[in-house]
């Protein structure tokens, strides 16, 4: 699964906003299945009824029984059993079924022992096509229903009784009996399509799959239409509902490039006979890596490339590349158990960037990666975090693993190790790991052992220290003595009052900036001498790829700032900005020091550098500048810093590089939103109106930024324009942009209209809580939105899907007062939200952190503004 939130800004949005809003699905305390019986093959025949929202199923499971038993237990949820038998050597044994709803298990009881050896289990059953966006469920458009699946992590059991654990790999034969006018898609190619016994239906049979885990199976029924292509001899399709399929061309091009890239990189050909990419109207996750049949939210697969922003194109490219990487990492080689889900998600998050760097070098993917890693470091430095590998037994615990640690931290760790080893050595280790476990299961130790063997370097120690210990390493450098410098490592917390229960010591490659790019040494003790290269300054995170925070002696830091624009790469400047802002948040540096650093990079020509600074400046405005006077002065400073750069860049040109287009949008946002510049606001309104009237008339990247600015400063007339677009736009990107803009209006009358719209049947429940969460996160809208949530709890909670409640609870972490903290605590004590306890704990900690940050740094901000000549 990708980023559950469209990973991707993708990576930045994931780590900064939603990574800790755990997506625990339900409160059942499911247990592991017995190991006495293991499946080898499933033959499935399912007949969905799209009108009644039900389905019937028949299955035969070939199993191997290790020792004689009178009971066989498998997973089942929301299934009604019919006849159940075991066929052993021609003998038929009838079973009685007992169910444990809490454990999501069904036990087959036989009157006599089932002997050891091969057995066929034949099961007839019925089920429901639910509205919960999991299992076998209904996905709807205004015209019709579709039957689709989402099985990760523990929901295949809602579609067929199964051994629903990743290590129980088996092959699958699937037949779907569907209405005559419909088609079906599954993991493999269609081998037979013939009339069914019912005259108005036909039966579609698919080729046998390779050995794979149950959560990777997929079947989709409806009138899907597809665009076709191929790569390395593999047929590729991008499919969607008939009105949306036209927007699949960009994703098809991306898929064709990425598949060839991965074939070459892994040295292992794509393992399935075809690859389908299917956009679904109702889909909670960003996408899902079903083997050979990847499913997506429409906004993560479909776009009009002629009128799409750079960020939208990057997002689709990244999500496609992420899910395709899973075909090797996760599908062909699968983690042994969910505690090592990072072997799926961390790898795919790391890998997704490689083909995009090759396909679209003008996107500067490596800068976005380092920027995204800053969010991951901040996430892992909060009071509550977890180890990359953690206990995960129940469905709640398993689904909680799909967070910014499994995705972001694991990805950042792999990037650091690859940077240390070199790309080719690391690639060989990846190939050896995949080859050794093809169509099987693997553990963390399997991977780092492969890398240690190929490199003859302590990769096992490096990775084990990061996988097994929580938190962020903090490297504090002492003044250089001769050719060496002493460095101490401790655990870094963003909260100044947080401390670790025990001293953590990591084994880390520390890579110094040098004339030949990087000079890496291994740090393995709590205090150790390292030898930086001889240079006018030293920087201990070459390429910005180290997973640690750094602090330098005052003289060394001053030298670094002097060279930040002339001698550091954009990725390294982003890392320096991230470290200094983190030090300010933790009380280890003055906020004024960070603002001086921003002044040093204010003329930077790279969008990700300015975008990184902009995000942190916005945090200062929202979370440190507590008074109107402070905010006004801070806006004046921001306007003074960036107006010249924005005007110098000028208007859009036909030959603008993508980075230039994004930089212009970032600078407009800085000057208009943070700087509150009337001229820039008026310009944004004009751009937004022109774009709505004729999307071809305006650069879509600039239009996307202008739309948000115009909405924040919008009136009822502009609200009406956006509401109309959100209701009528065929393009999923335009529809989504309009909905998000509606969440930005700060006028109470329009804010109420937006919230009423979000909780109505017009907005898909997969989107409703994300939109309300946007309102809760902004100081301009959160007061009204929070009161609305409390006053309209029945309507709001009715929109909850399996994870939406946790999104909303977590969004309250953007509050910054003791009064709000008490309100959040009291409200959710009496209004329980399923599977949101972790999100609530983190939200309360984040509110406390903001309160303490403002108390510590607001006086420093006032003093700095006075020295800058802005304070009265």
URVEN-V754373 format. One line per field, one symbol per residue. phi: phi as a letter, one per 40 degrees, with the letter a starting at -180 (. if undefined). burial: b if it has 16 or more other C-alpha atoms within 10 Angstrom, else e. A space follows every 10 residues. Layout:
phi: ???
burial: ???
//
This chain:
phi: .cdcbgcg.e cccccccbcc cdbccabcbc bcccccbbcb abbbbbbcbc ccfbababab bcbbccadac bbbbcaagbb cbcbbbbbfg cbbcbcbbbb cccfbbbcbb cbcccchcbb bbbbababcc bbgagcbcbb bccabbbbba bcbbbcccba daccbcccca cbbbbbbbcd cbbabacbcc babacccccc bbbbbbcccc cacccccaab bicdbbcbaa afgccbbbba cdcbcccccc cccccccccc ccdcccgbcd cbcabbbbcb cbacccaacd cgacbacccc bbacccbbcc ccccccdccc ccccccccch ccbbccaccb cccccccccc cdccccdccb dccfdccccc cccccccccc ccdbaaccba dabcddcccc ccbccccccc cccccccccc cgcccccccc dcccccbdgb babdcccccc ccccbfbccc ccccccccbc gbcbbbccdc bgcbbcbbbb ccbcccccbc caccbbbbcb bccaccgabb bcbbbcaacb bcccacabbb adggbccabb bbcdcccccc ccbcccbbcd dccccccccc ccccccgcac dcccccccdc bccccbcccc cccccccccc ccbbccbccd cccccccccc cbcccccccg ccbccccdcc cccccccdcc cccccfcdcc cccccccccc cccacccbdc ccccccdccc ccbcbcccdc cccccccbcc cccccccccc cccbcbcdcc ccdccccccc ccbcccbdcc cccdccccdc bcccccccdc cbdccccccc bcbcccdcdc cccccaaccc dccccccccb bcbdfbcccc dccccccdcc dcccccbccc cdccccccgb cc
burial: bbbbbbbbbb bbbbbbbbbb bbbbbbeeeb eebeeebbbb bbbbbbbbbb eebbbbbbbb bbbbbeeebe bbbbbbbbbe beebbbbbee eebbbebebe eebbbbbbbb eeebbeebbb bbbbbbbbbb bbbbbbbbbe eeeebbbbbb bbbbbbbbbb bbbbbbbbbb bbbbbbbbbe eebbbbbbbb eeeeeeeeee bbbbbbbbbb bbbbbbbbbb bbbbbbbebb beebbbbbbb beebbbbbbb bbbbbbbbbb bbbebbbeeb bbebbbbbbb bbbbbbbbbb bbbbbbbbbb bbbbbebbbb bbbbbbbbbb bbbbbbbbbb bbbbbbbbbb bbbbbbbbbb bbbbbbeeee eebbbbbbbb bbbbbbbbbb bbbbbbbbbb ebbbbbbbbb bbbbbbbbbb bbbbbbbbbb beeeebbbbb bbbbbebbbb bbbbeebbbb bbebbeebbb bbbbbbbebb bbbbbbbbeb eeebebbbbb bbbbbbeeee eeebbbbbbb bbbbeeebbb ebbbeebebb bbbeeebbbb bbbbbbbbbb bbeeebbeeb bebbbeebeb bbbbbbbbbb bbbbbbbebb bbbbbebbee bbbbbbbbbb bbbbebbbeb bbbbbeeeeb bbbbbbbbbe bbbebbeeee eeeeeeebbb bbbbbbbbbb bbbbbbbeeb bbbbbebbbe bbeebeebbb bbbbbbbbbb bbbbeeebbe ebbebbeeee bbbbbbbbbb bbbbbbbeeb bbbbbebbbb eebbbbbbbb bbbbbbbbbb bbbbbbebbe eeeeebbebb bbbbbbbbbb bbbbbbeeeb beebeeeeee eebbbbbbbb ebbbbbbbbb bbbbebbbeb bbebbeeeee ee
//
